Amino acid sequence: MYEIELKLKEKRILAKVTQATLAEKCNMTQSYISRVERDLKTPTLKNIEKFSNASGVHPYDLLKIHKIL
C-alpha cells in the first residue's frame, strides 16, 4: 500500500509564488489553495496539473509517495 502526500505549499514557496498568484494562474480561489495546503481538500489530478503548470514545478515533484508496510 502507498500513501500519497501533496507538497504544494513547500514547492510553491520555493518557487516564490504566493497563494493569491497561484490561485489566479489556476483560475481558483486563494481559499481553495489554502485548504488544499492544509489537507482540508483533496485536489483532482487536473488541479494538480494546473498547480504544476502555474508554479513551474513538475507534477511528480509535487507528490511525495510513501510505501506503507
TORGU-54904 format. One record per atom (N, C-alpha, C, O, CB): atom name; z, x, y. Coordinates in steps of 0.02 Angstrom, whole numbers, plus 50000, padded with zeros to 5 digits. Each point is the difference from the previous one (the first is absolute). Glycine has a CB too. Layout:
! TORGU-54904
R,vexmar,pz,px,py
R,CA,Z,X,Y
...
! end
This chain:
! TORGU-54904
R,vexmar,pz,px,py
R,N,50000,50042,49941
R,CA,50000,49958,50059
R,C,50000,50044,50062
R,O,50023,50057,50000
R,CB,50038,49851,49938
R,N,49912,50064,50115
R,CA,49996,50036,50063
R,C,50028,49959,50057
R,O,49999,49939,49999
R,CB,49901,50122,49958
R,N,50124,49974,50093
R,CA,50022,49969,50062
R,C,49957,50030,50056
R,O,49992,50060,50004
R,CB,50129,49922,49954
R,N,49852,49975,50084
R,CA,49957,50023,50055
R,C,50035,49986,50066
R,O,50022,49944,50014
R,CB,49873,50034,49918
R,N,50111,50075,50107
R,CA,50033,49995,50066
R,C,49949,50015,50054
R,O,49960,50046,49995
R,CB,50151,49989,49955
R,N,49890,49925,50103
R,CA,49955,50010,50056
R,C,50034,50046,50051
R,O,50057,49986,50021
R,CB,49889,49900,49961
R,N,50021,50167,50038
R,CA,50028,50048,50048
R,C,49968,49991,50068
R,O,49984,50050,50033
R,CB,50038,50031,49873
R,N,49969,49858,50116
R,CA,49965,49986,50062
R,C,50035,50030,50061
R,O,49968,50033,50040
R,CB,49990,49862,49907
R,N,50106,50093,50059
R,CA,50036,50024,50060
R,C,49997,50076,50005
R,O,49985,50027,50053
R,CB,50091,49874,49940
R,N,49938,50133,49952
R,CA,49999,50073,49999
R,C,49931,50027,50021
R,O,49996,50044,50043
R,CB,50090,49955,49865
R,N,49862,49974,50063
R,CA,49932,50025,50015
R,C,49977,49978,50070
R,O,49964,50037,50033
R,CB,50010,49959,49845
R,N,50047,49945,50144
R,CA,49982,49976,50067
R,C,50030,50046,50053
R,O,49967,50017,50048
R,CB,50027,49865,49909
R,N,50069,50136,50033
R,CA,50034,50044,50048
R,C,49967,50070,50001
R,O,49990,50029,50053
R,CB,50118,49907,49929
R,N,49877,50090,49958
R,CA,49966,50065,49997
R,C,49932,49999,50034
R,O,49978,50050,50029
R,CB,50081,49972,49864
R,N,49907,49921,50104
R,CA,49935,49993,50033
R,C,50006,49984,50074
R,O,49950,49994,50036
R,CB,50003,49967,49855
R,N,50110,50033,50133
R,CA,50015,49985,50070
R,C,49969,49934,50023
R,O,49969,49996,50053
R,CB,50038,50128,49969
R,N,50001,49826,49936
R,CA,49974,49933,50014
R,C,50060,49953,50005
R,O,50043,49999,49955
R,CB,49846,50024,49985
R,N,50115,49938,50113
R,CA,50055,49952,50007
R,C,49986,49937,49958
R,O,49943,49988,49980
R,CB,50081,50056,50137
R,N,50028,49918,49871
R,CA,49992,49936,49965
R,C,49952,49955,50039
R,O,49957,49968,49971
R,CB,50159,50042,49980
R,N,49891,49989,50115
R,CA,49958,49957,50041
R,C,49926,50021,49996
R,O,49956,49958,49994
R,CB,50141,50023,50084
R,N,49891,50084,49924
R,CA,49931,50025,49995
R,C,49971,49985,49932
R,O,49942,49978,49994
R,CB,50084,50112,50088
R,N,50013,49922,49866
R,CA,49977,49986,49931
R,C,49985,49926,49993
R,O,49948,49981,49971
R,CB,50120,50115,49985
R,N,49976,49862,50069
R,CA,49990,49928,49996
R,C,49936,49979,50035
R,O,49962,49960,49973
R,CB,50162,50023,50022
R,N,49864,50044,50063
R,CA,49940,49983,50038
R,C,49937,50022,49962
R,O,49952,49962,49996
R,CB,50112,50049,50112
R,N,49936,50050,49866
R,CA,49943,50026,49963
R,C,49986,49961,49936
R,O,49943,49994,49977
R,CB,50081,50118,50070
R,N,50030,49860,49923
R,CA,49993,49963,49937
R,C,49992,49925,50011
R,O,49991,49962,49952
R,CB,50078,50125,49993
R,N,49934,49891,50118
R,CA,49998,49929,50016
R,C,50057,49962,49966
R,O,49991,49947,49970
R,CB,49884,50061,50042
R,N,50185,50021,49995
R,CA,50062,49971,49973
R,C,50051,50000,50056
R,O,49989,50026,50054
R,CB,49985,50014,49827
R,N,50084,49929,50105
R,CA,50053,50002,50050
R,C,50045,50060,49988
R,O,50005,50027,49945
R,CB,49992,49847,50065
R,N,50035,50148,50044
R,CA,50048,50056,49994
R,C,50058,49980,49956
R,O,50027,50042,49963
R,CB,49940,49999,50151
R,N,50053,49896,49888
R,CA,50057,49978,49959
R,C,49981,50003,49925
R,O,50043,50014,49958
R,CB,49997,49912,50136
R,N,49897,50061,49889
R,CA,49978,50005,49930
R,C,50005,50073,49977
R,O,50024,50013,49945
R,CB,49899,49888,50070
R,N,50053,50146,50027
R,CA,50005,50071,49983
R,C,50073,50019,49990
R,O,50016,50035,49952
R,CB,49879,49989,50114
R,N,50148,49953,49978
R,CA,50071,50015,49994
R,C,50030,49973,49935
R,O,50037,50035,49966
R,CB,49971,49962,50159
R,N,49974,49942,49857
R,CA,50026,49970,49938
R,C,49974,50037,49939
R,O,50037,50008,49951
R,CB,49970,49881,50105
R,N,49931,50134,49945
R,CA,49973,50039,49945
R,C,50038,50066,49994
R,O,50019,50020,49945
R,CB,49867,49927,50070
R,N,50125,50086,50041
R,CA,50035,50065,49999
R,C,50072,49993,49976
R,O,50028,50047,49971
R,CB,49899,49990,50122
R,N,50104,49905,49919
R,CA,50069,49990,49978
R,C,50004,49968,49931
R,O,50054,49980,49978
R,CB,49979,50009,50141
R,N,49910,50005,49847
R,CA,49997,49972,49933
R,C,50018,49926,49997
R,O,50024,49976,49949
R,CB,50004,50137,50009
R,N,49960,49852,50096
R,CA,50013,49928,50002
R,C,49937,49960,49983
R,O,50004,49941,49982
R,CB,50085,50078,50103
R,N,49853,50014,49920
R,CA,49936,49970,49982
R,C,49962,50049,49956
R,O,50007,50061,50008
R,CB,49988,49872,50100
R,N,49966,50040,49846
R,CA,49958,50042,49957
R,C,49927,49991,50022
R,O,49973,49945,49997
R,CB,50109,50044,49906
R,N,49888,50066,50120
R,CA,49931,49994,50025
R,C,49950,49994,49942
R,O,50012,50023,49945
R,CB,50020,50043,50156
R,N,49912,49902,49913
R,CA,49946,49996,49952
R,C,49964,50068,49998
R,O,50010,50042,50044
R,CB,49976,49833,49976
R,N,49974,50136,49929
R,CA,49960,50061,49997
R,C,49953,50004,50060
R,O,49987,50055,50026
R,CB,50020,49944,49848
R,N,49967,49945,50147
R,CA,49956,49999,50059
R,C,50037,50024,50062
R,O,49971,50037,50040
R,CB,49964,49867,49909
R,N,50127,50075,50059
R,CA,50039,50022,50058
R,C,50017,50075,49995
R,O,50002,50034,50050
R,CB,50045,49850,49961
R,N,49966,50140,49928
R,CA,50011,50072,49991
R,C,49937,50039,50021
R,O,50005,50053,50031
R,CB,50077,49925,49875
R,N,49860,49994,50077
R,CA,49937,50031,50021
R,C,49995,50001,50077
R,O,49979,50049,50029
R,CB,49966,49912,49864
R,N,50074,49984,50139
R,CA,49999,49997,50073
R,C,50048,50051,50030
R,O,49983,50034,50048
R,CB,49987,49844,49947
R,N,50091,50128,49977
R,CA,50048,50050,50023
R,C,49971,50070,49995
R,O,50006,50040,50046
R,CB,50089,49885,49919
R,N,49872,50088,49980
R,CA,49970,50065,49988
R,C,49946,50016,50051
R,O,50001,50054,50031
R,CB,50024,49933,49847
R,N,49930,49967,50133
R,CA,49945,50011,50047
R,C,50026,50007,50072
R,O,49974,50041,50038
R,CB,49951,49894,49887
R,N,50125,50027,50093
R,CA,50026,50002,50068
R,C,50041,50063,50014
R,O,50001,50024,50057
R,CB,50001,49852,49942
R,N,50032,50150,49951
R,CA,50043,50059,50011
R,C,49966,50065,49980
R,O,50026,50054,50014
R,CB,50072,49873,49968
R,N,49844,50069,49985
R,CA,49965,50060,49979
R,C,50032,50034,49941
R,O,49991,50060,49990
R,CB,49972,49954,50126
R,N,50075,49949,49845
R,CA,50034,50026,49942
R,C,49968,49970,49937
R,O,49989,49940,49996
R,CB,50120,50074,50069
R,N,49876,50029,49886
R,CA,49970,49976,49938
R,C,50045,49948,49967
R,O,50061,50009,50000
R,CB,49880,50103,49984
R,N,50032,49834,49989
R,CA,50041,49948,49970
R,C,50048,50027,49946
R,O,50057,49977,49995
R,CB,49851,49942,50028
R,N,50069,50128,49937
R,CA,50043,50029,49948
R,C,50062,50033,50031
R,O,50054,49999,49971
R,CB,49845,50019,49955
R,N,50092,50012,50133
R,CA,50055,50034,50033
R,C,50051,49951,50030
R,O,50055,50020,50019
R,CB,49868,50075,50005
R,N,50058,49842,49982
R,CA,50047,49949,50024
R,C,50046,49975,49944
R,O,50049,49966,50013
R,CB,49867,50000,50073
R,N,50068,50052,49852
R,CA,50037,49975,49943
R,C,50039,50056,49966
R,O,49977,50057,49996
R,CB,49938,49854,49987
R,N,50144,50073,49993
R,CA,50040,50046,49960
R,C,50012,49964,49934
R,O,50028,49945,49999
R,CB,50029,50111,50103
R,N,49921,49975,49844
R,CA,50004,49968,49934
R,C,50050,50037,49957
R,O,49995,50060,49989
R,CB,49886,49902,50020
R,N,50168,50000,49966
R,CA,50053,50028,49958
R,C,49993,49972,49929
R,O,49989,49940,49992
R,CB,50089,50073,50108
R,N,49929,50029,49852
R,CA,50003,49976,49930
R,C,50073,49983,49985
R,O,50045,50041,50011
R,CB,49853,50030,49953
R,N,50112,49869,50011
R,CA,50067,49977,49982
R,C,50008,50010,49925
R,O,49959,49977,49960
R,CB,50044,49938,50136
R,N,50050,50118,49887
R,CA,50013,50013,49928
R,C,50033,49943,49966
R,O,50014,50003,49940
R,CB,49994,50116,50086
! end
